[in-house]
């Protein structure tokens, strides 16, 4: 699972819905049945918002948190999760 975590972080740093779809295809067996396929069918804007929220949930990506927080605030319609609040 180390490779999964490393590739997940690399993919999140790209902030690209296309990269996320490729990641989902590669790692579809790790997800619950059908989840990867459902996610891959979402719009680019929905995936981008999901990417930003995932970034906020990863302490290892704290250097991206300010930008992610701003993106979620502008496009998410809801406040970022408590875990993503500035400390």
N, C-alpha and C positions, 0 to 999 in steps of 0.2 A: 504493500500500500504506500510505501515511501515514494515510489515513482508516480503514483496517482496524485499524491499531495503536491509533489514538485511540479508536475504538469498542470495541475489545477491552478497553482499560484502563477505559473508562467502564462497560462491562458487568461487569467483574470487581469494581469498586467497589460494585456493587449486591449482589453475593453471592447472586444469585437464579437458581435453576434455570430459572425461566420466562424470565428475561432471556437466559440462556445459550441456551435453545432458540430464541428469536427471533433471536439473533445467528447461530446455526448455519444457520437458514433463510435469512437475508439473505446470508450469506457462504458458502453451501454449495459454490459453484463454486471456492472457494479451497482447499478440502479435497480429499483423495483421494476418488475415487469411492466413494460409499456410507458414508464415515466420518461425515459430518454426520447422516445418517439414523440410523445405529446409536447415535451419542451421544445424539441427541434422544429415543431410546426408553428410555434408562436412567432409573432411579428418581431422584427428587429428591435423596435422600441420597447416591447415587453421584455425581450431578452436582455437588452442593455440595462434596463432598470433592475432586473434580477442580478445581473453581473455586479452592479454597483452595490446592491444590498449584500451580496456575497463578500465583496471586498470589505465592507464594514464589519462583517462577522469574523474576519481573519486578522488577529493581532499581528501576524507576520507581515501584513500589508499596510501597516499603520502609516507608512509614508504616502499612501493613496487615500487615506480616510478623509482628509479635508475636501478634496475634489469629489469624492464619492458622496459625501454628506451633502455637498452643494447640488450635485446632480439629482439626488433623491429628493431633496427639498423642492427643486424646480420642477421635476417631472413625476414625482411619486404621489403627490397629493396627500401624503401622510408623513408624519415626523419619522425620522430614522429610529431604529430600534434602540432600546436603552443601552445595549452593548456598544453602540456606535457613538454615544454621546461623548463629548470631550471630557477628559479627566483633569 
